Amino acid sequence: MSFDERLDLEFAYTSYLDSCRDLYSPAYRCRRPIGHDGTHASGFGAHRVRWPQLSLNGPVATPPAARF
């Protein structure tokens, strides 16, 4: 199973309330389970976005302005 296939399953079986919700942009919040390891991710297929975890960010923190 590829990492993208695993993410698709995580997104499909993780409710919004149980998801990390780290903010990437107004349109994208992390859909991986709370407490996940590795990168944050949101979206499906060609619209998937990944971004690194920053230790200073909380679960719904705003990313640095340089990302926009």
PDB file with SEQRES, HELIX, SHEET and CRYST1 records, atoms N, CA, C and O in Angstrom:
SEQRES   1 A   68  MET SER PHE ASP GLU ARG LEU ASP LEU GLU PHE ALA TYR          
SEQRES   2 A   68  THR SER TYR LEU ASP SER CYS ARG ASP LEU TYR SER PRO          
SEQRES   3 A   68  ALA TYR ARG CYS ARG ARG PRO ILE GLY HIS ASP GLY THR          
SEQRES   4 A   68  HIS ALA SER GLY PHE GLY ALA HIS ARG VAL ARG TRP PRO          
SEQRES   5 A   68  GLN LEU SER LEU ASN GLY PRO VAL ALA THR PRO PRO ALA          
SEQRES   6 A   68  ALA ARG PHE                                                  
HELIX    1 AA1 PHE A    3  TYR A   13  1                                  11    
HELIX    2 AA2 GLY A   45  HIS A   47  5                                   3    
HELIX    3 AA3 ALA A   65  ARG A   67  5                                   3    
SHEET    1 AA1 2 LEU A  23  SER A  25  0                                        
SHEET    2 AA1 2 TYR A  28  ARG A  29 -1                                        
SHEET    1 AA2 2 HIS A  40  SER A  42  0                                        
SHEET    2 AA2 2 VAL A  49  TRP A  51 -1                                        
CRYST1    1.000    1.000    1.000  90.00  90.00  90.00 P 1           1          
ATOM      1  N   MET A   1       0.840  -1.172   0.000  1.00  0.00           N  
ATOM      2  CA  MET A   1       0.000   0.000   0.000  1.00  0.00           C  
ATOM      3  C   MET A   1       0.891   1.243   0.000  1.00  0.00           C  
ATOM      4  O   MET A   1       1.791   1.368   0.831  1.00  0.00           O  
ATOM      5  N   SER A   2       0.638   2.147  -0.924  1.00  0.00           N  
ATOM      6  CA  SER A   2       1.418   3.378  -1.005  1.00  0.00           C  
ATOM      7  C   SER A   2       1.001   4.339   0.110  1.00  0.00           C  
ATOM      8  O   SER A   2      -0.047   4.170   0.734  1.00  0.00           O  
ATOM      9  N   PHE A   3       1.833   5.339   0.344  1.00  0.00           N  
ATOM     10  CA  PHE A   3       1.526   6.336   1.369  1.00  0.00           C  
ATOM     11  C   PHE A   3       0.252   7.093   0.998  1.00  0.00           C  
ATOM     12  O   PHE A   3      -0.556   7.403   1.873  1.00  0.00           O  
ATOM     13  N   ASP A   4       0.062   7.396  -0.292  1.00  0.00           N  
ATOM     14  CA  ASP A   4      -1.158   8.090  -0.729  1.00  0.00           C  
ATOM     15  C   ASP A   4      -2.401   7.238  -0.480  1.00  0.00           C  
ATOM     16  O   ASP A   4      -3.434   7.763  -0.067  1.00  0.00           O  
ATOM     17  N   GLU A   5      -2.314   5.941  -0.725  1.00  0.00           N  
ATOM     18  CA  GLU A   5      -3.453   5.054  -0.453  1.00  0.00           C  
ATOM     19  C   GLU A   5      -3.751   5.006   1.051  1.00  0.00           C  
ATOM     20  O   GLU A   5      -4.910   4.979   1.464  1.00  0.00           O  
ATOM     21  N   ARG A   6      -2.703   4.997   1.845  1.00  0.00           N  
ATOM     22  CA  ARG A   6      -2.896   5.000   3.302  1.00  0.00           C  
ATOM     23  C   ARG A   6      -3.563   6.293   3.752  1.00  0.00           C  
ATOM     24  O   ARG A   6      -4.450   6.271   4.605  1.00  0.00           O  
ATOM     25  N   LEU A   7      -3.135   7.432   3.177  1.00  0.00           N  
ATOM     26  CA  LEU A   7      -3.765   8.705   3.518  1.00  0.00           C  
ATOM     27  C   LEU A   7      -5.238   8.710   3.124  1.00  0.00           C  
ATOM     28  O   LEU A   7      -6.078   9.205   3.877  1.00  0.00           O  
ATOM     29  N   ASP A   8      -5.557   8.168   1.960  1.00  0.00           N  
ATOM     30  CA  ASP A   8      -6.964   8.098   1.540  1.00  0.00           C  
ATOM     31  C   ASP A   8      -7.801   7.337   2.567  1.00  0.00           C  
ATOM     32  O   ASP A   8      -8.912   7.754   2.894  1.00  0.00           O  
ATOM     33  N   LEU A   9      -7.271   6.219   3.076  1.00  0.00           N  
ATOM     34  CA  LEU A   9      -7.983   5.451   4.092  1.00  0.00           C  
ATOM     35  C   LEU A   9      -8.101   6.228   5.404  1.00  0.00           C  
ATOM     36  O   LEU A   9      -9.156   6.225   6.038  1.00  0.00           O  
ATOM     37  N   GLU A  10      -7.015   6.892   5.809  1.00  0.00           N  
ATOM     38  CA  GLU A  10      -7.076   7.708   7.028  1.00  0.00           C  
ATOM     39  C   GLU A  10      -8.156   8.771   6.909  1.00  0.00           C  
ATOM     40  O   GLU A  10      -8.935   8.970   7.842  1.00  0.00           O  
ATOM     41  N   PHE A  11      -8.211   9.458   5.767  1.00  0.00           N  
ATOM     42  CA  PHE A  11      -9.197  10.526   5.579  1.00  0.00           C  
ATOM     43  C   PHE A  11     -10.610   9.960   5.575  1.00  0.00           C  
ATOM     44  O   PHE A  11     -11.525  10.567   6.131  1.00  0.00           O  
ATOM     45  N   ALA A  12     -10.792   8.802   4.951  1.00  0.00           N  
ATOM     46  CA  ALA A  12     -12.126   8.203   4.837  1.00  0.00           C  
ATOM     47  C   ALA A  12     -12.658   7.739   6.188  1.00  0.00           C  
ATOM     48  O   ALA A  12     -13.864   7.809   6.428  1.00  0.00           O  
ATOM     49  N   TYR A  13     -11.783   7.268   7.073  1.00  0.00           N  
ATOM     50  CA  TYR A  13     -12.229   6.690   8.336  1.00  0.00           C  
ATOM     51  C   TYR A  13     -11.964   7.569   9.557  1.00  0.00           C  
ATOM     52  O   TYR A  13     -12.201   7.135  10.684  1.00  0.00           O  
ATOM     53  N   THR A  14     -11.480   8.788   9.359  1.00  0.00           N  
ATOM     54  CA  THR A  14     -11.254   9.707  10.475  1.00  0.00           C  
ATOM     55  C   THR A  14     -12.283  10.819  10.400  1.00  0.00           C  
ATOM     56  O   THR A  14     -12.339  11.559   9.418  1.00  0.00           O  
ATOM     57  N   SER A  15     -13.097  10.937  11.442  1.00  0.00           N  
ATOM     58  CA  SER A  15     -14.103  12.010  11.451  1.00  0.00           C  
ATOM     59  C   SER A  15     -13.413  13.361  11.606  1.00  0.00           C  
ATOM     60  O   SER A  15     -12.257  13.432  12.022  1.00  0.00           O  
ATOM     61  N   TYR A  16     -14.123  14.419  11.273  1.00  0.00           N  
ATOM     62  CA  TYR A  16     -13.557  15.755  11.403  1.00  0.00           C  
ATOM     63  C   TYR A  16     -13.174  16.023  12.863  1.00  0.00           C  
ATOM     64  O   TYR A  16     -12.127  16.614  13.126  1.00  0.00           O  
ATOM     65  N   LEU A  17     -14.003  15.598  13.800  1.00  0.00           N  
ATOM     66  CA  LEU A  17     -13.728  15.835  15.220  1.00  0.00           C  
ATOM     67  C   LEU A  17     -12.495  15.076  15.697  1.00  0.00           C  
ATOM     68  O   LEU A  17     -11.838  15.508  16.645  1.00  0.00           O  
ATOM     69  N   ASP A  18     -12.170  13.954  15.058  1.00  0.00           N  
ATOM     70  CA  ASP A  18     -11.007  13.153  15.439  1.00  0.00           C  
ATOM     71  C   ASP A  18      -9.772  13.481  14.613  1.00  0.00           C  
ATOM     72  O   ASP A  18      -8.729  12.849  14.788  1.00  0.00           O  
ATOM     73  N   SER A  19      -9.871  14.459  13.715  1.00  0.00           N  
ATOM     74  CA  SER A  19      -8.726  14.795  12.863  1.00  0.00           C  
ATOM     75  C   SER A  19      -7.888  15.905  13.493  1.00  0.00           C  
ATOM     76  O   SER A  19      -8.370  16.663  14.335  1.00  0.00           O  
ATOM     77  N   CYS A  20      -6.644  15.987  13.076  1.00  0.00           N  
ATOM     78  CA  CYS A  20      -5.652  16.921  13.609  1.00  0.00           C  
ATOM     79  C   CYS A  20      -6.079  18.383  13.406  1.00  0.00           C  
ATOM     80  O   CYS A  20      -6.005  19.180  14.342  1.00  0.00           O  
ATOM     81  N   ARG A  21      -6.516  18.735  12.218  1.00  0.00           N  
ATOM     82  CA  ARG A  21      -7.003  20.067  11.839  1.00  0.00           C  
ATOM     83  C   ARG A  21      -5.940  21.167  11.878  1.00  0.00           C  
ATOM     84  O   ARG A  21      -6.289  22.343  11.986  1.00  0.00           O  
ATOM     85  N   ASP A  22      -4.645  20.816  11.793  1.00  0.00           N  
ATOM     86  CA  ASP A  22      -3.609  21.844  11.680  1.00  0.00           C  
ATOM     87  C   ASP A  22      -3.905  22.653  10.426  1.00  0.00           C  
ATOM     88  O   ASP A  22      -4.190  22.081   9.374  1.00  0.00           O  
ATOM     89  N   LEU A  23      -3.840  23.961  10.524  1.00  0.00           N  
ATOM     90  CA  LEU A  23      -4.226  24.844   9.416  1.00  0.00           C  
ATOM     91  C   LEU A  23      -3.084  25.059   8.435  1.00  0.00           C  
ATOM     92  O   LEU A  23      -1.992  25.473   8.823  1.00  0.00           O  
ATOM     93  N   TYR A  24      -3.342  24.773   7.149  1.00  0.00           N  
ATOM     94  CA  TYR A  24      -2.381  25.058   6.079  1.00  0.00           C  
ATOM     95  C   TYR A  24      -2.802  26.333   5.363  1.00  0.00           C  
ATOM     96  O   TYR A  24      -1.979  27.214   5.115  1.00  0.00           O  
ATOM     97  N   SER A  25      -4.081  26.430   5.033  1.00  0.00           N  
ATOM     98  CA  SER A  25      -4.670  27.604   4.404  1.00  0.00           C  
ATOM     99  C   SER A  25      -6.153  27.584   4.757  1.00  0.00           C  
ATOM    100  O   SER A  25      -6.622  26.611   5.347  1.00  0.00           O  
ATOM    101  N   PRO A  26      -6.906  28.632   4.412  1.00  0.00           N  
ATOM    102  CA  PRO A  26      -8.345  28.600   4.718  1.00  0.00           C  
ATOM    103  C   PRO A  26      -9.071  27.403   4.091  1.00  0.00           C  
ATOM    104  O   PRO A  26     -10.121  26.990   4.583  1.00  0.00           O  
ATOM    105  N   ALA A  27      -8.529  26.858   3.032  1.00  0.00           N  
ATOM    106  CA  ALA A  27      -9.180  25.734   2.349  1.00  0.00           C  
ATOM    107  C   ALA A  27      -8.664  24.365   2.798  1.00  0.00           C  
ATOM    108  O   ALA A  27      -9.297  23.348   2.512  1.00  0.00           O  
ATOM    109  N   TYR A  28      -7.534  24.324   3.491  1.00  0.00           N  
ATOM    110  CA  TYR A  28      -6.931  23.036   3.852  1.00  0.00           C  
ATOM    111  C   TYR A  28      -6.584  22.970   5.328  1.00  0.00           C  
ATOM    112  O   TYR A  28      -5.860  23.818   5.849  1.00  0.00           O  
ATOM    113  N   ARG A  29      -7.114  21.943   5.999  1.00  0.00           N  
ATOM    114  CA  ARG A  29      -6.734  21.588   7.368  1.00  0.00           C  
ATOM    115  C   ARG A  29      -6.344  20.121   7.348  1.00  0.00           C  
ATOM    116  O   ARG A  29      -6.888  19.339   6.567  1.00  0.00           O  
ATOM    117  N   CYS A  30      -5.403  19.746   8.204  1.00  0.00           N  
ATOM    118  CA  CYS A  30      -4.938  18.368   8.230  1.00  0.00           C  
ATOM    119  C   CYS A  30      -6.097  17.426   8.569  1.00  0.00           C  
ATOM    120  O   CYS A  30      -6.842  17.664   9.519  1.00  0.00           O  
ATOM    121  N   ARG A  31      -6.240  16.353   7.782  1.00  0.00           N  
ATOM    122  CA  ARG A  31      -7.310  15.380   7.984  1.00  0.00           C  
ATOM    123  C   ARG A  31      -6.791  14.071   8.568  1.00  0.00           C  
ATOM    124  O   ARG A  31      -7.525  13.085   8.632  1.00  0.00           O  
ATOM    125  N   ARG A  32      -5.534  14.056   8.991  1.00  0.00           N  
ATOM    126  CA  ARG A  32      -4.976  12.859   9.622  1.00  0.00           C  
ATOM    127  C   ARG A  32      -5.452  12.790  11.068  1.00  0.00           C  
ATOM    128  O   ARG A  32      -5.843  13.813  11.629  1.00  0.00           O  
ATOM    129  N   PRO A  33      -5.428  11.598  11.691  1.00  0.00           N  
ATOM    130  CA  PRO A  33      -5.901  11.471  13.072  1.00  0.00           C  
ATOM    131  C   PRO A  33      -5.073  12.309  14.047  1.00  0.00           C  
ATOM    132  O   PRO A  33      -3.881  12.528  13.829  1.00  0.00           O  
ATOM    133  N   ILE A  34      -5.706  12.770  15.110  1.00  0.00           N  
ATOM    134  CA  ILE A  34      -5.015  13.523  16.159  1.00  0.00           C  
ATOM    135  C   ILE A  34      -3.846  12.688  16.676  1.00  0.00           C  
ATOM    136  O   ILE A  34      -3.993  11.492  16.925  1.00  0.00           O  
ATOM    137  N   GLY A  35      -2.677  13.330  16.836  1.00  0.00           N  
ATOM    138  CA  GLY A  35      -1.503  12.648  17.361  1.00  0.00           C  
ATOM    139  C   GLY A  35      -0.711  11.859  16.331  1.00  0.00           C  
ATOM    140  O   GLY A  35       0.161  11.072  16.699  1.00  0.00           O  
ATOM    141  N   HIS A  36      -1.000  12.054  15.037  1.00  0.00           N  
ATOM    142  CA  HIS A  36      -0.284  11.312  13.991  1.00  0.00           C  
ATOM    143  C   HIS A  36       1.197  11.663  13.970  1.00  0.00           C  
ATOM    144  O   HIS A  36       1.599  12.723  14.449  1.00  0.00           O  
ATOM    145  N   ASP A  37       2.002  10.770  13.414  1.00  0.00           N  
ATOM    146  CA  ASP A  37       3.430  11.014  13.206  1.00  0.00           C  
ATOM    147  C   ASP A  37       3.629  11.474  11.770  1.00  0.00           C  
ATOM    148  O   ASP A  37       2.814  11.175  10.897  1.00  0.00           O  
ATOM    149  N   GLY A  38       4.697  12.191  11.532  1.00  0.00           N  
ATOM    150  CA  GLY A  38       5.033  12.586  10.168  1.00  0.00           C  
ATOM    151  C   GLY A  38       4.344  13.860   9.726  1.00  0.00           C  
ATOM    152  O   GLY A  38       3.949  14.688  10.547  1.00  0.00           O  
ATOM    153  N   THR A  39       4.206  14.005   8.428  1.00  0.00           N  
ATOM    154  CA  THR A  39       3.695  15.240   7.847  1.00  0.00           C  
ATOM    155  C   THR A  39       2.180  15.367   7.990  1.00  0.00           C  
ATOM    156  O   THR A  39       1.463  14.380   8.152  1.00  0.00           O  
ATOM    157  N   HIS A  40       1.723  16.612   7.926  1.00  0.00           N  
ATOM    158  CA  HIS A  40       0.290  16.885   7.857  1.00  0.00           C  
ATOM    159  C   HIS A  40      -0.137  16.692   6.406  1.00  0.00           C  
ATOM    160  O   HIS A  40       0.687  16.819   5.500  1.00  0.00           O  
ATOM    161  N   ALA A  41      -1.406  16.389   6.175  1.00  0.00           N  
ATOM    162  CA  ALA A  41      -1.891  16.201   4.806  1.00  0.00           C  
ATOM    163  C   ALA A  41      -3.391  16.486   4.740  1.00  0.00           C  
ATOM    164  O   ALA A  41      -4.119  16.337   5.721  1.00  0.00           O  
ATOM    165  N   SER A  42      -3.822  16.900   3.554  1.00  0.00           N  
ATOM    166  CA  SER A  42      -5.228  17.160   3.305  1.00  0.00           C  
ATOM    167  C   SER A  42      -5.483  17.025   1.815  1.00  0.00           C  
ATOM    168  O   SER A  42      -4.562  17.176   1.012  1.00  0.00           O  
ATOM    169  N   GLY A  43      -6.709  16.745   1.441  1.00  0.00           N  
ATOM    170  CA  GLY A  43      -7.086  16.662   0.027  1.00  0.00           C  
ATOM    171  C   GLY A  43      -6.876  15.278  -0.553  1.00  0.00           C  
ATOM    172  O   GLY A  43      -6.232  14.420   0.050  1.00  0.00           O  
ATOM    173  N   PHE A  44      -7.432  15.083  -1.734  1.00  0.00           N  
ATOM    174  CA  PHE A  44      -7.363  13.792  -2.421  1.00  0.00           C  
ATOM    175  C   PHE A  44      -6.753  13.962  -3.804  1.00  0.00           C  
ATOM    176  O   PHE A  44      -6.907  15.011  -4.430  1.00  0.00           O  
ATOM    177  N   GLY A  45      -6.067  12.940  -4.279  1.00  0.00           N  
ATOM    178  CA  GLY A  45      -5.539  12.911  -5.638  1.00  0.00           C  
ATOM    179  C   GLY A  45      -4.631  14.082  -5.960  1.00  0.00           C  
ATOM    180  O   GLY A  45      -3.716  14.395  -5.199  1.00  0.00           O  
ATOM    181  N   ALA A  46      -4.886  14.729  -7.092  1.00  0.00           N  
ATOM    182  CA  ALA A  46      -4.055  15.846  -7.543  1.00  0.00           C  
ATOM    183  C   ALA A  46      -4.189  17.066  -6.628  1.00  0.00           C  
ATOM    184  O   ALA A  46      -3.364  17.977  -6.693  1.00  0.00           O  
ATOM    185  N   HIS A  47      -5.203  17.092  -5.789  1.00  0.00           N  
ATOM    186  CA  HIS A  47      -5.431  18.224  -4.890  1.00  0.00           C  
ATOM    187  C   HIS A  47      -4.844  18.000  -3.499  1.00  0.00           C  
ATOM    188  O   HIS A  47      -5.059  18.810  -2.598  1.00  0.00           O  
ATOM    189  N   ARG A  48      -4.102  16.902  -3.320  1.00  0.00           N  
ATOM    190  CA  ARG A  48      -3.506  16.607  -2.013  1.00  0.00           C  
ATOM    191  C   ARG A  48      -2.401  17.603  -1.719  1.00  0.00           C  
ATOM    192  O   ARG A  48      -1.603  17.948  -2.590  1.00  0.00           O  
ATOM    193  N   VAL A  49      -2.369  18.063  -0.466  1.00  0.00           N  
ATOM    194  CA  VAL A  49      -1.350  18.989   0.020  1.00  0.00           C  
ATOM    195  C   VAL A  49      -0.719  18.357   1.247  1.00  0.00           C  
ATOM    196  O   VAL A  49      -1.419  17.803   2.096  1.00  0.00           O  
ATOM    197  N   ARG A  50       0.604  18.438   1.344  1.00  0.00           N  
ATOM    198  CA  ARG A  50       1.335  17.953   2.520  1.00  0.00           C  
ATOM    199  C   ARG A  50       2.209  19.076   3.033  1.00  0.00           C  
ATOM    200  O   ARG A  50       2.740  19.863   2.249  1.00  0.00           O  
ATOM    201  N   TRP A  51       2.363  19.159   4.356  1.00  0.00           N  
ATOM    202  CA  TRP A  51       3.243  20.149   4.949  1.00  0.00           C  
ATOM    203  C   TRP A  51       3.832  19.583   6.229  1.00  0.00           C  
ATOM    204  O   TRP A  51       3.216  18.738   6.879  1.00  0.00           O  
ATOM    205  N   PRO A  52       5.039  20.053   6.599  1.00  0.00           N  
ATOM    206  CA  PRO A  52       5.738  19.478   7.759  1.00  0.00           C  
ATOM    207  C   PRO A  52       5.099  19.905   9.081  1.00  0.00           C  
ATOM    208  O   PRO A  52       4.466  20.955   9.179  1.00  0.00           O  
ATOM    209  N   GLN A  53       5.285  19.063  10.085  1.00  0.00           N  
ATOM    210  CA  GLN A  53       4.878  19.441  11.430  1.00  0.00           C  
ATOM    211  C   GLN A  53       5.908  20.401  11.977  1.00  0.00           C  
ATOM    212  O   GLN A  53       7.110  20.157  11.867  1.00  0.00           O  
ATOM    213  N   LEU A  54       5.456  21.477  12.556  1.00  0.00           N  
ATOM    214  CA  LEU A  54       6.346  22.422  13.217  1.00  0.00           C  
ATOM    215  C   LEU A  54       6.077  22.314  14.704  1.00  0.00           C  
ATOM    216  O   LEU A  54       4.935  22.460  15.139  1.00  0.00           O  
ATOM    217  N   SER A  55       7.113  22.060  15.488  1.00  0.00           N  
ATOM    218  CA  SER A  55       6.941  21.776  16.910  1.00  0.00           C  
ATOM    219  C   SER A  55       6.301  22.927  17.676  1.00  0.00           C  
ATOM    220  O   SER A  55       5.735  22.701  18.746  1.00  0.00           O  
ATOM    221  N   LEU A  56       6.372  24.148  17.166  1.00  0.00           N  
ATOM    222  CA  LEU A  56       5.788  25.290  17.864  1.00  0.00           C  
ATOM    223  C   LEU A  56       4.299  25.443  17.581  1.00  0.00           C  
ATOM    224  O   LEU A  56       3.610  26.161  18.306  1.00  0.00           O  
ATOM    225  N   ASN A  57       3.790  24.788  16.548  1.00  0.00           N  
ATOM    226  CA  ASN A  57       2.384  24.924  16.187  1.00  0.00           C  
ATOM    227  C   ASN A  57       1.503  24.025  17.031  1.00  0.00           C  
ATOM    228  O   ASN A  57       1.859  22.880  17.314  1.00  0.00           O  
ATOM    229  N   GLY A  58       0.368  24.538  17.427  1.00  0.00           N  
ATOM    230  CA  GLY A  58      -0.638  23.732  18.100  1.00  0.00           C  
ATOM    231  C   GLY A  58      -1.515  23.065  17.054  1.00  0.00           C  
ATOM    232  O   GLY A  58      -1.243  23.186  15.859  1.00  0.00           O  
ATOM    233  N   PRO A  59      -2.556  22.366  17.473  1.00  0.00           N  
ATOM    234  CA  PRO A  59      -3.392  21.624  16.526  1.00  0.00           C  
ATOM    235  C   PRO A  59      -4.110  22.489  15.509  1.00  0.00           C  
ATOM    236  O   PRO A  59      -4.448  21.998  14.432  1.00  0.00           O  
ATOM    237  N   VAL A  60      -4.358  23.763  15.807  1.00  0.00           N  
ATOM    238  CA  VAL A  60      -5.037  24.626  14.839  1.00  0.00           C  
ATOM    239  C   VAL A  60      -4.259  25.935  14.667  1.00  0.00           C  
ATOM    240  O   VAL A  60      -4.860  27.001  14.529  1.00  0.00           O  
ATOM    241  N   ALA A  61      -2.952  25.856  14.676  1.00  0.00           N  
ATOM    242  CA  ALA A  61      -2.115  27.046  14.552  1.00  0.00           C  
ATOM    243  C   ALA A  61      -1.982  27.496  13.114  1.00  0.00           C  
ATOM    244  O   ALA A  61      -2.093  26.687  12.193  1.00  0.00           O  
ATOM    245  N   THR A  62      -1.750  28.759  12.918  1.00  0.00           N  
ATOM    246  CA  THR A  62      -1.568  29.329  11.588  1.00  0.00           C  
ATOM    247  C   THR A  62      -0.131  29.086  11.128  1.00  0.00           C  
ATOM    248  O   THR A  62       0.800  29.320  11.899  1.00  0.00           O  
ATOM    249  N   PRO A  63       0.073  28.624   9.894  1.00  0.00           N  
ATOM    250  CA  PRO A  63       1.429  28.395   9.404  1.00  0.00           C  
ATOM    251  C   PRO A  63       2.157  29.727   9.160  1.00  0.00           C  
ATOM    252  O   PRO A  63       1.518  30.776   9.081  1.00  0.00           O  
ATOM    253  N   PRO A  64       3.476  29.684   9.042  1.00  0.00           N  
ATOM    254  CA  PRO A  64       4.225  30.909   8.742  1.00  0.00           C  
ATOM    255  C   PRO A  64       3.762  31.544   7.441  1.00  0.00           C  
ATOM    256  O   PRO A  64       3.342  30.838   6.525  1.00  0.00           O  
ATOM    257  N   ALA A  65       3.833  32.859   7.346  1.00  0.00           N  
ATOM    258  CA  ALA A  65       3.367  33.584   6.166  1.00  0.00           C  
ATOM    259  C   ALA A  65       4.128  33.190   4.899  1.00  0.00           C  
ATOM    260  O   ALA A  65       3.595  33.340   3.800  1.00  0.00           O  
ATOM    261  N   ALA A  66       5.352  32.694   5.026  1.00  0.00           N  
ATOM    262  CA  ALA A  66       6.154  32.320   3.867  1.00  0.00           C  
ATOM    263  C   ALA A  66       5.537  31.185   3.078  1.00  0.00           C  
ATOM    264  O   ALA A  66       5.926  30.968   1.931  1.00  0.00           O  
ATOM    265  N   ARG A  67       4.596  30.456   3.640  1.00  0.00           N  
ATOM    266  CA  ARG A  67       3.983  29.332   2.950  1.00  0.00           C  
ATOM    267  C   ARG A  67       2.922  29.761   1.936  1.00  0.00           C  
ATOM    268  O   ARG A  67       2.532  28.965   1.081  1.00  0.00           O  
ATOM    269  N   PHE A  68       2.463  30.971   2.018  1.00  0.00           N  
ATOM    270  CA  PHE A  68       1.372  31.412   1.130  1.00  0.00           C  
ATOM    271  C   PHE A  68       1.880  31.928  -0.160  1.00  0.00           C  
ATOM    272  O   PHE A  68       1.093  32.336  -1.015  1.00  0.00           O  
TER     273      PHE A  68                                                      
END                                                                             
